[in-house]
Amino acid sequence: MLSRNEVYDIVEGDVSKGLSAIFAPRNDDGPAFSLLDVGGFTFTPEDIPDGAAVAAVAWRYHAVHRHPMIAEPGEGADRQPIATLNREPPSHIADAPYSTGIRETLRPVTIAGVTLVVARTDADTANPTVLRFVDWADVYSQLGLTFVARVPEPSADPGYQRIQQVK
């Protein structure tokens, strides 16, 4: 099992490495990485369980949006296909005036998220599973983006039919 200090270091490293390719860290509002302070509650390292099989760490990351956000096919922790951010998009994509993606805005952002660190066995301790969840809707809002979507027509979505049957 992992100590709270090990969990903190794993999460800090994962967040910094995972986000810094797109969002450059900034230290003008305290350290770039810190535990979350929300709703009058401040998380501290002592809130991270010591020796737990699963630990949840709420964090924030102060950064500047310095590089384009361009999605590419990737793989999640469960080996299922997901969209991931390309750390180094090819220039013919990144430099295209209307490429699929979000050009760098140079806006400061504070990214909030929760990371789960899973180490259920001694073998997991050497290579724990790390699952990072980011409040992307808030990040997009800070970048000045809006999204418009609509609910699919019930007849066009087989999943909708299954939901109706369960009710």
C-alpha positions as a Markdown table, in Angstrom:
| # | Residue | x | y | z |
|---|---|---|---|---|
| 1 | Met | 0.0 | 0.0 | 0.0 |
| 2 | Leu | 1.1 | 3.6 | -0.7 |
| 3 | Ser | 1.7 | 6.3 | 1.9 |
| 4 | Arg | -0.1 | 9.6 | 1.6 |
| 5 | Asn | 3.1 | 11.3 | 0.6 |
| 6 | Glu | 3.6 | 8.7 | -2.2 |
| 7 | Val | 0.0 | 9.2 | -3.4 |
| 8 | Tyr | 0.5 | 13.0 | -3.4 |
| 9 | Asp | 3.7 | 12.8 | -5.4 |
| 10 | Ile | 2.0 | 10.4 | -7.9 |
| 11 | Val | -0.9 | 12.7 | -8.4 |
| 12 | Glu | 1.2 | 15.9 | -8.7 |
| 13 | Gly | 3.5 | 14.1 | -11.2 |
| 14 | Asp | 0.5 | 12.8 | -13.2 |
| 15 | Val | -1.3 | 16.2 | -13.3 |
| 16 | Ser | 1.9 | 18.1 | -14.2 |
| 17 | Lys | 3.0 | 15.7 | -16.9 |
| 18 | Gly | -0.5 | 15.1 | -18.3 |
| 19 | Leu | -1.5 | 18.8 | -18.6 |
| 20 | Ser | 1.8 | 20.7 | -19.1 |
| 21 | Ala | 2.1 | 19.8 | -22.8 |
| 22 | Ile | -1.0 | 22.0 | -23.4 |
| 23 | Phe | -1.2 | 24.1 | -20.3 |
| 24 | Ala | 2.1 | 25.7 | -19.1 |
| 25 | Pro | 2.3 | 25.9 | -15.3 |
| 26 | Arg | 2.1 | 29.3 | -13.7 |
| 27 | Asn | 3.1 | 30.2 | -10.2 |
| 28 | Asp | 1.7 | 33.8 | -9.9 |
| 29 | Asp | -1.2 | 32.6 | -7.7 |
| 30 | Gly | 0.6 | 30.2 | -5.5 |
| 31 | Pro | 2.2 | 26.9 | -6.6 |
| 32 | Ala | 1.0 | 25.6 | -10.0 |
| 33 | Phe | -0.2 | 22.4 | -8.4 |
| 34 | Ser | -2.1 | 22.3 | -5.1 |
| 35 | Leu | -4.9 | 20.5 | -3.4 |
| 36 | Leu | -8.3 | 21.9 | -4.0 |
| 37 | Asp | -9.9 | 24.6 | -1.9 |
| 38 | Val | -13.6 | 24.6 | -2.7 |
| 39 | Gly | -16.8 | 25.7 | -0.9 |
| 40 | Gly | -15.0 | 26.8 | 2.2 |
| 41 | Phe | -13.3 | 23.4 | 2.5 |
| 42 | Thr | -9.5 | 23.2 | 2.0 |
| 43 | Phe | -8.1 | 19.7 | 1.3 |
| 44 | Thr | -4.7 | 19.0 | 2.9 |
| 45 | Pro | -2.2 | 16.2 | 2.5 |
| 46 | Glu | -3.5 | 14.8 | 5.8 |
| 47 | Asp | -6.9 | 14.2 | 4.0 |
| 48 | Ile | -5.2 | 11.7 | 1.7 |
| 49 | Pro | -5.7 | 8.2 | 3.3 |
| 50 | Asp | -2.5 | 6.6 | 4.4 |
| 51 | Gly | -2.0 | 3.0 | 3.1 |
| 52 | Ala | -5.5 | 2.8 | 1.4 |
| 53 | Ala | -6.1 | 0.6 | -1.5 |
| 54 | Val | -7.9 | 3.5 | -3.3 |
| 55 | Ala | -7.2 | 7.1 | -2.6 |
| 56 | Ala | -9.0 | 10.1 | -4.1 |
| 57 | Val | -7.1 | 13.4 | -4.4 |
| 58 | Ala | -8.9 | 16.7 | -5.3 |
| 59 | Trp | -6.5 | 19.1 | -6.9 |
| 60 | Arg | -6.2 | 22.3 | -8.9 |
| 61 | Tyr | -3.5 | 23.3 | -11.4 |
| 62 | His | -2.8 | 27.0 | -12.3 |
| 63 | Ala | -1.7 | 27.3 | -15.9 |
| 64 | Val | -1.7 | 29.2 | -19.2 |
| 65 | His | -3.1 | 27.7 | -22.3 |
| 66 | Arg | 0.1 | 27.8 | -24.4 |
| 67 | His | -0.4 | 25.0 | -27.0 |
| 68 | Pro | -3.2 | 23.9 | -29.3 |
| 69 | Met | -5.7 | 21.3 | -28.0 |
| 70 | Ile | -6.0 | 18.7 | -30.8 |
| 71 | Ala | -7.7 | 15.4 | -30.1 |
| 72 | Glu | -6.5 | 12.0 | -31.4 |
| 73 | Pro | -7.7 | 8.4 | -30.8 |
| 74 | Gly | -6.3 | 7.0 | -27.6 |
| 75 | Glu | -6.9 | 4.3 | -25.0 |
| 76 | Gly | -8.3 | 4.7 | -21.5 |
| 77 | Ala | -7.2 | 2.9 | -18.3 |
| 78 | Asp | -9.8 | 0.2 | -19.1 |
| 79 | Arg | -8.2 | -0.3 | -22.6 |
| 80 | Gln | -11.3 | 1.2 | -24.2 |
| 81 | Pro | -10.9 | 3.7 | -27.0 |
| 82 | Ile | -11.2 | 7.4 | -25.9 |
| 83 | Ala | -10.2 | 10.8 | -27.3 |
| 84 | Thr | -6.9 | 12.0 | -25.9 |
| 85 | Leu | -5.0 | 15.3 | -26.4 |
| 86 | Asn | -2.1 | 15.1 | -28.8 |
| 87 | Arg | 1.0 | 16.4 | -27.1 |
| 88 | Glu | 2.8 | 17.1 | -30.3 |
| 89 | Pro | 0.4 | 17.4 | -33.2 |
| 90 | Pro | 2.1 | 17.3 | -36.7 |
| 91 | Ser | 2.6 | 20.8 | -38.1 |
| 92 | His | 0.3 | 20.3 | -41.0 |
| 93 | Ile | -2.5 | 19.8 | -38.5 |
| 94 | Ala | -1.5 | 22.3 | -35.8 |
| 95 | Asp | -0.7 | 25.0 | -38.4 |
| 96 | Ala | -3.9 | 24.6 | -40.4 |
| 97 | Pro | -6.0 | 27.7 | -40.0 |
| 98 | Tyr | -9.2 | 25.7 | -39.5 |
| 99 | Ser | -7.9 | 22.4 | -38.0 |
| 100 | Thr | -9.9 | 20.3 | -35.7 |
| 101 | Gly | -8.9 | 21.5 | -32.3 |
| 102 | Ile | -8.6 | 24.6 | -30.1 |
| 103 | Arg | -5.8 | 27.1 | -30.9 |
| 104 | Glu | -3.7 | 28.3 | -28.0 |
| 105 | Thr | -5.5 | 31.2 | -26.3 |
| 106 | Leu | -2.7 | 32.3 | -23.9 |
| 107 | Arg | -5.4 | 32.7 | -21.3 |
| 108 | Pro | -4.7 | 31.9 | -17.6 |
| 109 | Val | -6.8 | 29.0 | -16.3 |
| 110 | Thr | -7.2 | 27.1 | -13.1 |
| 111 | Ile | -8.0 | 23.5 | -13.8 |
| 112 | Ala | -9.8 | 21.5 | -11.1 |
| 113 | Gly | -10.0 | 17.7 | -10.9 |
| 114 | Val | -9.9 | 14.6 | -8.9 |
| 115 | Thr | -7.4 | 11.7 | -9.3 |
| 116 | Leu | -7.9 | 8.2 | -8.1 |
| 117 | Val | -4.8 | 6.2 | -7.2 |
| 118 | Val | -5.5 | 2.5 | -7.0 |
| 119 | Ala | -3.0 | 0.1 | -5.4 |
| 120 | Arg | -4.9 | -2.9 | -4.0 |
| 121 | Thr | -2.0 | -5.3 | -3.8 |
| 122 | Asp | 1.8 | -5.1 | -3.2 |
| 123 | Ala | 2.3 | -5.6 | -6.9 |
| 124 | Asp | 0.1 | -2.6 | -7.6 |
| 125 | Thr | 2.2 | -0.5 | -5.3 |
| 126 | Ala | 5.1 | -0.5 | -7.8 |
| 127 | Asn | 2.8 | 0.4 | -10.7 |
| 128 | Pro | -0.5 | 1.9 | -9.4 |
| 129 | Thr | -3.5 | 2.6 | -11.6 |
| 130 | Val | -4.0 | 6.4 | -11.9 |
| 131 | Leu | -7.3 | 7.8 | -13.1 |
| 132 | Arg | -7.5 | 11.5 | -13.6 |
| 133 | Phe | -10.8 | 13.3 | -13.9 |
| 134 | Val | -10.8 | 16.9 | -15.1 |
| 135 | Asp | -13.7 | 19.5 | -15.1 |
| 136 | Trp | -13.2 | 20.2 | -18.8 |
| 137 | Ala | -16.5 | 22.2 | -19.0 |
| 138 | Asp | -15.0 | 24.7 | -16.6 |
| 139 | Val | -11.7 | 24.8 | -18.5 |
| 140 | Tyr | -13.5 | 25.4 | -21.8 |
| 141 | Ser | -15.5 | 28.2 | -20.1 |
| 142 | Gln | -12.3 | 29.9 | -18.9 |
| 143 | Leu | -11.0 | 29.7 | -22.5 |
| 144 | Gly | -14.1 | 31.5 | -23.7 |
| 145 | Leu | -15.7 | 28.6 | -25.4 |
| 146 | Thr | -19.3 | 27.6 | -25.5 |
| 147 | Phe | -21.0 | 24.4 | -26.6 |
| 148 | Val | -24.4 | 23.9 | -28.0 |
| 149 | Ala | -25.9 | 20.5 | -28.2 |
| 150 | Arg | -29.3 | 18.9 | -28.5 |
| 151 | Val | -30.8 | 15.7 | -27.3 |
| 152 | Pro | -31.0 | 13.1 | -30.1 |
| 153 | Glu | -34.4 | 12.2 | -31.4 |
| 154 | Pro | -35.7 | 9.2 | -29.4 |
| 155 | Ser | -36.2 | 7.1 | -32.5 |
| 156 | Ala | -32.7 | 7.6 | -33.7 |
| 157 | Asp | -31.0 | 6.5 | -30.4 |
| 158 | Pro | -31.4 | 2.8 | -29.5 |
| 159 | Gly | -30.0 | 3.6 | -26.0 |
| 160 | Tyr | -32.9 | 6.0 | -25.4 |
| 161 | Gln | -35.4 | 3.1 | -26.1 |
| 162 | Arg | -33.6 | 0.9 | -23.5 |
| 163 | Ile | -33.9 | 3.7 | -20.9 |
| 164 | Gln | -37.6 | 4.1 | -21.6 |
| 165 | Gln | -38.1 | 0.3 | -21.1 |
| 166 | Val | -36.3 | 0.4 | -17.7 |
| 167 | Lys | -38.5 | 3.1 | -16.4 |
